[in-house]
Amino acid sequence: MDDDEAIARSARGDLTAYEVLVARYSALAHRTAFLLGAGDEAEDVVQEAFVKAYRHLSGFREGAPFRPWLLRIVANETHNLTRSRGRRSSLELRLGGTAETRVPDDPQDAAVATDRRTRLLAAVRALPERERQAVVCRYFLQLSEAETAQVLGWPVGTVKSGTHRGLALLREEVGDELA
């Protein structure tokens, strides 16, 4: 069942069809919430986002892509969470199942790769919130500029400038050694 059919059936109250959407987008929604700052509370954010999405399916524009619409809800819920707790959560990648990893042949290469990944994540975590959000959406979640704009509720130009500034700050912090 494709997204359009699942959305149409879900809007008519078919919970089985909505389960298809939840199964399809759950991992991405969790990664999004986690990377945008929900941390250990990502499960709660995602659950609330799926409930809100279901309640508002009647207002979903027919033929529009579901993924950016859902991720916008996840981003809003994450923002609400981080604002309400008044602090920025730690940013960590859940590497299990989110990225294909290759075990280097040389233990020294493995140690260097781990060190580079740790330093890069620390640098991303230290970015100002807007730049961090833009970089996470574009490069960690691999969203297009248009999808990032929709998810964050920003104009495309703001996404471009936020991504550019974020990458420039990362280059200053980690330099070419992580390339």
N, C-alpha and C positions, 0 to 999 in steps of 0.2 A: 504494500500500500504506500503510495507516495504522500508527501506532505499535504498537498492540496486536498486529497481525498480524506486523509486522516483529520484535517482541520474541519472540513465540512461535516463529517460524521460526528466529530467531537462537539461541534457547535449545536448539533441536534441532540446531544446528551449521550452519545455512545462512548462510554468510559473505556471500552476495549480499544477503540481507535485512539483515544488520548494516551493510553498506555504505550502505544506504538511511538508516539511523539516523545514521551518521557524516556523510553528506552533509547531512542535514537539520539537524543540531545542531552541526556543526563551527565555523561562524562565531560562533555564540553562545558556545560553549565557549571559543574563543580570546579573545573580548571579555571574558568573565568572568575568565579567568585573568589576562589583561593588566591589567584594571582592579583586580583584587584584589591585584596586586603582583608578578606573575611577570615583567612587563616583557618583555625580549627572549627570555626562556626560556619564554614562553607555549606555543610549539609543542611543546616537550618535555613540559610539564605536561599539555597536552591529549592528546597521544599516550599518555602513561601512564594518564590518566583513562579513555580509551576502551578501553585494554587491560584495565584493572581492571574496568570496567563489563561488558565481554564475559565475563570470567572469573566474574563474580558474577551473571550474568543468571538463573541457576537460583534465586537467592534474591530476585529481584525480585518484588514483590507484584503479582499479576495484576490488571489494571484500574487500577493506580495510574498517575499521570502520569509519563512518562519524563523529561521536561525537568528538573524539580526534583531528581529522583534523580541524574541525570547531573551537574547543576551542583553538587550536594553533593559528589560525588566530585572534581570540578574544584576546588572550594573547599578541600577537604582536601589535595589534591595541591599547590595553591598555598601553603597554610599550611605544609606540610612543606618546600617549597622555600625560602620566606622565612625560616623558622625555622632551616633548616640553613645558610643563607648568612649569617645573623646581621645582616641589614640590610634596611631597607625599600627596595624598588625604586621607581623613579620612576613616577608615575601619569600616563599620557598617553592621550588618546583617539585611536583610529584612525578618523579621520573618513571616510576613503575607504571607501565602501560601508556604513558603519554608521549614517549619518544623512543625510537628504536636506538638502542645503545649497542656499541660494538666494544668488546673487550680487547684492549690493545694487547699485542703479543709481548710487549716489554713492560714489566712492572713499573719501570721509571716513567714510561709514557702514560700509564694509567694514573700514576700519582700526579704528574704534570696536568693531565686532563681534568682530574678532580679539583686540583688547586685552581685552575683557570675558571672552571664552572662556578666554584665557590666565590671567587673574587668578582666574577661578572654578576652573579646574583646579588652580592653585597652592594655592588655599584648601582644596579637597577633599583634595589631597595632604598638606596640613599637619594634617588632622584626626587625632585619636587613632584607632588601628587599628579598634576596634570601631565607632565612629561612621562611619568611612570605609567599612567593609564594608557597614553598613546603608544608607547613602546611595547607594553605588554600586549595590547590588542593587535598591533601590527605584526610583531615578531614572535611572540610566544603563542598567541592564539591564531596567528596567520590569517587575520582578517584583512580584507581590502580596505583602502582608504574610505570608500563609501560605507562599507559595513561598520568600520570603526566609528565613523561619524554618526551612524544610526545608533549604534550601541551606546555611545557616550553622550548622544544628544548634542553634538557640536557641529558647526559648519565644517565642510571638508577642508577649507583653508586652515582652520584651527587645528585639525588633525595633522595636516602637513607640517605646520609650524611647530606643533608640540612634538611630533616625531623627530623633526630636524633638530630642535633644541635638545631633546632627550639623547639623541645619538651623539650630538656634539659634546654634551656633558659626559657621556660614557667614554668617548674617545679621550677626553681630558683626563678622566679618572684612571682608565685602564690602558690607554694608549694602543699601539699597534701589536703589542705582545699577545693579545687575545684573539687576533684576527685569524 
